[in-house]
Amino acid sequence: MKYTSKDIISIGFEGKAISLALEYMSQIAEEDVADALDTLKLLHTDVTLFVEHPDLKDLANCLLDKKEAPQPIEILDQALPYEIYGANGIEDGALNQMETVMKLPVARKGALMPDAHQGYGLPIGGVLATESSIIPYAVGVDIGCRMCMSIFDLPVSMLEDRKGELKTILNNETRFGRDTFRNPIDHEILASPLFNEIDIVKKLKDRAAKQIGSSGGGNHFVEFGITEIHEDDHELGLKKGKYLALLSHSGSRGLGATIANHYTKIAMNQCLLPKEAKHLAWLDLNKEEGQEYWLVMNLAGDYASACHHQIHDRIAKVLNEKPLAMLENHHNFAWKEVDQNGKEYIVHRKGATPAGEGVLGVIPGSMTAPGFIVRGKGNPLSVDSAAHGAGRQMSRTAAKKTLQKSDVIQHLNDHGIELLGAGLDEAPMAYKDIHSVMEHQKDLVDIVGTFLPKVVRMCGDSSFKEVD
C-alpha cells in the first residue's frame, strides 16, 4: 500500500508533527503501511499511550507540547467595582488601564489613588488584590522602590548656616544612575542563599554588590530638609517640633529591573491575554515560576532597603549623629494580606503606600512642595492603601519639551531650594498639587508631620544643575 503526506495530514497532524509522522512511516514496509496509519490514528486520539514508544515517543511528546501550550485567556466584559480617589485629577489613560485591570479573571479588589497616572499594566497609583496569583508588572519594574527618612536631633538652622557642608555631604556620600561607589560596602543581603539557588539572580550578584548603597535615576533623590512633627508622637519617640531630616527615594536598581522583565516574559508566555491587557499576565503562586518570583521579589525588596540604610548610615556617620527616629515604606511590591473577613489576598501596590491601621509611611511632594509623614487608617475601600507621592501631571517628554530651564531655576530659587542635579523632567511643575492629593485621601491616612526639602540631590541632565 502506498501513502502520501495527505494521508498524514488527514489524520490531523500539523506542523512539526507531520514531518515526525512521515519519518516514522518511511521506516515501515509497504505491506505494513495500513497498520502503521491505524497506529498513527490511535496515537492522535490518545497520545499518552505512546510517550514511551521506542519509535513514536518523539511524535507523542511533540503533540503533548502542543496540547499543553497556553490557550488565550478572555477578560471580563465588565470591570469589578473599585474605588477611585480624586478622579477629576486622574488622566484618562490611567482610568482606562484600571478598568482593564478590574476585568482580569484573577482580580478580586482594587482601588486607584489620587496621584495615579498611566504606566505599564497596572497604572502607577493602582492597587490590586488577587488570590494565589501575582502579576510582575502590577508590582512594577523597580521592585521595592521606597521612601526612607532619618530624623536628627540637629537644628534646622544648619540648612542655612552649614548649607555648603550639607551639599558636600550629599555629593560625597550619594551616587545615582550608572555612577557607583568605587569601594562599595558589603551587606548581609548579598549573602542570601537565593543568589546561589535561583538562576536569574546568580548572574546579578556581582552587579548588585557593585550598586549597593546607590540610587537609581529618574525621580530618585536624597535630600536634606525640615521635618515638623505636629504633636508628641510616642511611637516615633519624637516631641512636637522641627528637626533636621534626611529623606531618600530609590529602589532595587538593576537587580529589581532584571527580575521584573524576566518574570514578566515568563508570565506573558504562559498567560495569553488580549492586547490591552497583555502586560497584566500573572504567575500562579502554587507553581514553580510563581513561587520563584515571590522569593526573588522579596530579595529585591530587601536589597532596596539595604541600599537606603547604607545611604543613611554613610550620611549619619559624617554628621556624627545617630537618628532620633527612622522610618521607611515601599510602594512597588506585593504583600500577602488578610482582610477583615479572614480572606488572604495578594495585594499589589504599584506606586501606592501601605496604609493599614496604624502603619507609618512617608508621602513626598516635589522639590518645592512638602511631603507628609502619615499613619494609615486601614480603610478597606482603598485596600488599606494611600498615594505614594504627588504624582505626575506632565509626562517626562512633555516636561522636557515645554519647560524652560531658566523658569525652573527661578522657581527653585523663589522657594529656597539648593539643587545639586536633576533633569527638566523632574521639575516641580511636572507634578500634581500634593495638597490636593492629600485632601482626596483624608479617609485613608492621618497626617503626623511634614517634610520640606531644602538641599536636593538627584540624577539627571548635567546641564540642569546648580553648582557653586
C-alpha positions in Angstrom: 0.0 0.0 0.0 1.2 3.4 -0.9 0.8 6.6 1.2 1.4 10.3 0.8 1.7 13.3 3.1 -2.0 13.9 2.5 -2.8 10.7 4.4 -0.8 12.0 7.4 -2.4 15.4 7.3 -5.9 13.9 7.0 -5.3 12.2 10.4 -5.0 15.7 11.9 -1.2 16.2 12.3 0.1 19.7 11.9 3.5 21.5 11.7 6.5 19.5 13.1 4.2 16.5 13.8 3.8 15.9 10.1 7.5 15.6 9.5 7.9 13.3 12.5 5.0 11.1 11.3 6.5 10.9 7.8 9.8 10.0 9.3 8.1 7.1 11.1 6.3 6.0 8.0 9.5 5.9 6.0 10.7 3.0 8.1 7.6 1.0 7.5 7.4 -1.9 5.0 4.8 -1.4 2.2 2.7 -4.4 3.4 2.5 -2.8 6.9 1.5 0.8 5.8 -2.2 0.3 6.6 -1.4 -0.9 10.2 1.1 1.9 10.7 -1.5 4.5 9.6 -4.0 3.0 12.1 -1.3 3.3 14.8 -0.9 7.0 13.9 -4.6 7.5 14.2 -4.6 5.8 17.6 -1.7 8.0 18.7 -3.5 11.1 17.6 -6.6 10.0 19.6 -4.7 9.1 22.8 -1.1 10.4 22.7 -0.4 9.3 26.3 -0.2 5.6 25.2 2.9 6.4 23.1 5.1 8.6 25.3 7.4 5.6 25.9 7.1 4.0 22.5 10.6 3.4 21.0 9.7 4.7 17.6 6.9 7.2 18.3 7.8 8.9 21.6 9.2 12.0 19.8 5.9 12.4 17.9 3.9 11.8 21.0 5.8 14.4 23.0 5.5 16.9 20.2 1.7 16.5 20.3 1.8 16.8 24.1 3.8 20.0 24.0 1.2 21.4 21.6 -1.7 20.4 23.7 -0.1 21.9 26.8 0.5 25.2 25.1 -1.3 28.1 26.8 -4.7 29.0 25.4 -5.9 32.6 25.0 -7.5 34.0 28.2 -10.5 36.2 27.9 -11.1 39.1 30.3 -14.5 40.0 31.7 -16.9 42.2 29.8 -17.4 44.5 32.8 -14.9 45.7 35.4 -15.4 44.8 39.0 -16.4 47.8 41.2 -13.5 49.7 42.7 -12.9 53.0 44.5 -11.3 56.0 42.8 -9.9 58.8 44.8 -9.6 62.2 43.2 -11.0 61.0 39.8 -11.1 64.5 38.3 -7.4 64.8 38.6 -6.5 61.5 37.0 -5.8 61.2 33.3 -8.0 59.0 31.1 -5.1 56.7 30.3 -4.8 55.7 33.9 -8.5 55.3 34.3 -8.8 53.1 31.2 -5.9 51.0 32.5 -7.6 50.4 35.8 -10.8 49.4 34.1 -8.9 46.7 32.2 -7.2 45.6 35.4 -10.5 45.1 37.1 -11.7 42.9 34.2 -9.0 40.3 34.9 -10.4 36.9 35.9 -7.9 36.9 38.9 -9.0 40.4 40.1 -10.8 40.5 43.4 -10.5 44.0 44.8 -8.9 47.3 43.6 -8.5 51.0 44.1 -7.0 54.0 42.3 -5.1 56.5 44.4 -5.3 60.3 43.8 -1.7 60.5 42.5 -2.4 58.0 39.8 -1.1 58.3 36.2 -0.6 55.9 33.3 2.1 53.3 33.4 2.5 49.7 32.0 -0.1 47.1 33.1 -1.4 48.4 36.4 -1.3 52.2 36.4 1.0 54.0 38.8 -1.1 54.6 41.9 -3.1 51.4 41.3 -3.9 48.8 43.9 -5.0 45.3 43.0 -5.9 42.3 45.2 -5.8 38.8 43.7 -5.9 35.2 45.0 -2.9 32.9 44.7 -1.6 34.8 41.7 0.9 37.6 41.2 1.4 40.0 38.3 5.0 41.1 37.9 4.0 44.3 36.1 1.5 45.1 38.8 4.4 45.1 41.2 6.5 47.3 38.8 9.9 47.3 37.3 11.6 49.0 40.2 10.7 46.3 42.8 10.7 47.5 46.4 11.1 51.2 45.5 10.7 53.0 48.8 11.0 56.1 51.0 13.3 56.3 53.9 13.6 59.1 56.4 16.1 59.7 59.2 15.2 62.5 61.7 18.2 64.0 63.6 18.5 66.0 66.9 20.1 68.8 64.9 18.9 72.4 64.5 17.1 73.3 61.2 19.3 76.4 61.1 22.1 74.1 59.7 20.2 74.3 56.4 21.4 77.9 56.1 24.3 78.2 58.4 26.1 75.0 57.1 24.5 74.7 53.7 27.8 74.2 51.9 28.7 71.4 54.3 25.4 69.6 53.7 25.8 70.0 49.9 29.3 68.5 50.1 27.9 65.6 52.2 25.3 64.8 49.6 27.8 65.0 46.7 30.3 62.8 48.5 28.0 60.2 50.1 25.5 59.5 47.4 25.6 58.0 43.9 23.0 57.9 41.2 22.3 56.0 38.0 25.4 54.5 36.5 27.7 56.2 39.0 28.5 53.8 41.9 31.0 53.8 44.8 34.5 52.7 43.9 34.6 50.7 47.1 31.0 49.7 48.0 30.3 48.5 51.5 29.3 44.8 52.0 25.9 43.9 53.3 24.3 40.7 54.7 21.7 40.8 51.9 24.5 39.8 49.4 25.0 36.6 51.4 21.4 35.5 50.7 21.4 31.8 49.5 19.0 32.8 46.8 21.9 34.3 44.9 23.2 30.7 44.6 19.9 28.9 44.2 17.9 30.8 41.5 19.5 31.1 38.0 18.2 34.6 37.2 19.8 36.2 40.3 23.0 34.2 40.2 24.4 36.3 37.4 23.1 39.5 39.1 25.0 39.2 42.4 28.2 41.0 41.2 26.1 43.8 39.8 24.1 44.1 43.0 27.3 44.2 45.0 28.6 47.0 42.8 25.4 49.1 43.0 24.7 48.6 46.7 24.2 51.9 48.6 23.5 53.9 45.4 20.3 55.3 44.0 18.6 55.0 40.6 17.9 57.7 38.1 14.6 59.4 37.2 12.7 60.6 40.2 15.0 59.1 42.8 16.6 61.5 45.3 18.4 62.1 48.5 17.7 65.4 50.3 18.1 67.3 53.5 15.1 69.2 54.8 12.9 70.2 57.7 10.6 67.7 59.4 7.9 69.1 61.6 6.1 66.8 64.0 2.7 68.2 64.7 2.1 66.6 68.1 4.2 64.5 70.5 4.4 61.0 68.9 5.2 58.2 71.3 5.6 55.6 68.5 8.2 57.6 66.8 9.7 58.8 70.1 9.5 62.4 68.9 8.2 65.5 70.6 6.3 68.2 68.7 8.7 70.5 66.9 11.1 70.9 63.9 14.1 68.7 63.1 16.8 68.4 60.5 15.9 65.3 58.5 17.2 63.2 55.6 14.8 61.7 53.0 15.7 59.3 50.3 13.7 57.7 47.4 15.1 54.8 45.4 14.6 51.1 44.7 16.3 47.9 43.8 18.5 49.1 41.0 19.4 46.7 38.2 18.6 43.7 40.3 14.9 44.5 40.5 14.6 45.7 36.9 16.1 42.4 35.5 13.9 40.3 37.8 10.8 42.2 36.7 11.5 41.9 33.0 12.5 38.2 33.2 9.4 37.0 35.0 7.1 39.3 33.0 8.2 37.5 29.9 7.5 34.1 31.5 4.1 35.3 32.6 3.2 36.6 29.2 4.3 33.3 27.5 2.0 31.4 29.9 -0.9 33.8 30.2 -2.1 34.9 26.8 -4.2 38.0 27.3 -5.8 40.4 24.9 -3.5 43.2 23.6 -4.9 45.8 26.0 -4.2 43.5 29.0 -1.0 41.7 27.9 1.3 43.4 30.5 -1.0 42.1 33.2 -0.1 38.5 32.7 0.1 36.6 36.0 2.0 33.8 37.6 0.3 31.1 39.7 1.8 31.1 43.2 1.1 27.4 43.5 3.5 26.7 40.7 7.3 26.9 40.5 7.6 30.1 38.5 5.2 31.9 40.8 7.0 30.7 44.0 10.3 31.6 42.5 9.2 35.1 41.6 7.8 35.6 45.1 11.2 34.7 46.6 13.3 37.0 44.3 10.7 39.8 44.6 11.3 39.8 48.3 15.0 39.6 47.8 14.9 42.7 45.6 12.8 44.5 48.3 15.3 43.7 51.0 18.1 44.8 48.7 16.3 48.2 48.1 16.0 48.6 51.9 19.7 47.8 52.3 20.6 50.5 49.8 18.7 53.1 51.7 20.2 52.0 55.1 23.7 52.4 53.6 22.9 55.8 52.3 21.6 56.9 55.7 24.4 55.2 57.6 27.0 57.0 55.5 25.5 60.4 56.0 24.8 59.9 59.7 28.4 58.9 60.2 29.7 62.1 58.5 27.2 64.1 60.6 28.5 62.3 63.7 24.9 61.8 64.7 22.6 58.9 65.4 19.0 59.4 64.2 16.3 60.0 66.8 13.9 58.1 64.5 14.0 56.3 61.2 11.0 55.2 59.1 10.5 53.7 55.7 7.9 52.2 53.4 7.9 50.7 50.0 5.4 51.2 47.2 6.3 48.8 44.3 5.6 45.4 45.8 3.1 42.7 46.6 2.0 41.6 50.1 0.1 38.7 51.5 -2.6 40.3 53.5 -5.8 39.1 55.3 -8.9 41.2 55.1 -11.5 41.8 57.8 -13.3 38.6 56.8 -10.2 36.5 57.2 -9.6 36.0 53.5 -6.0 36.1 52.2 -5.2 38.1 49.2 -2.1 39.1 47.2 -2.2 42.9 47.3 -0.2 44.6 44.6 0.7 48.3 45.2 2.3 49.9 42.2 3.1 53.4 43.3 0.9 53.2 46.3 1.7 53.3 50.0 0.6 50.7 52.5 -1.9 52.4 54.8 -3.2 49.7 57.1 -4.4 50.8 60.5 -1.5 52.4 62.4 1.0 51.8 59.6 3.5 54.7 59.2 4.7 56.0 55.9 6.1 58.9 54.0 4.4 60.6 51.0 6.7 63.1 49.3 5.6 66.1 47.4 8.0 67.7 44.9 11.3 69.7 45.3 9.3 72.8 46.3 6.3 71.2 48.0 6.1 69.4 51.4 6.0 65.7 51.9 3.9 64.1 54.7 4.6 61.6 57.4 1.3 59.7 57.7 -0.3 56.9 59.8 -2.8 54.7 58.0 -6.4 54.4 58.9 -6.9 50.9 57.4 -9.7 51.8 55.0 -10.9 48.6 53.2 -12.3 50.7 50.3 -8.7 51.7 49.4 -7.5 48.1 50.1 -5.5 49.6 53.1 -3.6 51.9 50.7 -2.8 55.6 50.0 -0.9 57.7 47.4 2.9 57.3 47.2 3.5 61.0 46.2 2.1 63.9 44.3 2.0 62.0 41.0 2.9 63.3 37.6 0.6 65.7 35.8 3.1 66.1 32.9 5.0 63.3 31.1 8.8 63.3 31.1 8.7 64.0 27.4 6.3 66.9 27.7 8.2 68.4 30.6 11.5 68.4 28.6 9.7 69.9 25.6 7.7 72.6 27.3 9.5 73.7 30.4 12.2 76.4 30.3 15.4 75.8 32.3 15.5 79.5 33.4 11.9 79.4 34.6 12.5 76.2 36.7 15.7 77.6 38.2 13.9 80.8 39.1 11.0 78.7 40.7 13.6 76.8 42.8 15.3 80.0 43.9 12.0 81.5 44.9 11.4 78.5 47.2 15.0 78.5 48.6 15.9 75.1 47.1 19.5 74.1 46.5 19.5 71.6 43.7 22.6 69.5 43.0 21.4 67.7 39.9 18.2 66.8 38.1 16.6 66.8 34.7 13.9 69.1 33.5 11.6 66.1 33.6 11.8 66.3 37.4 10.9 69.9 37.7 8.3 70.7 40.3 5.8 71.9 37.6 5.7 68.3 36.3 3.9 67.1 39.4 0.4 67.5 40.8 -0.5 69.6 43.7 0.4 67.5 46.7 -2.1 69.4 48.9 -5.0 68.4 46.6 -3.7 64.8 46.6 -3.7 64.7 50.4 -7.2 66.3 50.5 -8.6 63.4 48.5 -7.2 60.8 50.9 -8.3 62.2 54.3 -10.2 59.0 54.8 -7.1 56.9 54.2 -4.4 58.5 56.4 -3.8 60.8 59.3 -1.0 63.4 59.0 1.7 63.0 61.7 4.1 65.6 60.3 5.5 67.3 57.3 8.9 67.4 55.5 10.0 70.4 53.5 13.0 69.8 51.1 15.9 72.3 51.2 19.0 70.7 49.7 18.2 68.2 47.0 20.4 65.8 45.0 19.0 63.8 42.1 20.4 62.1 38.9 19.8 63.8 35.6 20.9 66.1 32.9 24.2 67.7 33.9 23.2 70.9 32.2 20.5 71.4 34.7 22.5 71.7 37.9 23.1 74.5 40.4 26.8 74.4 41.2 29.0 76.6 43.5 
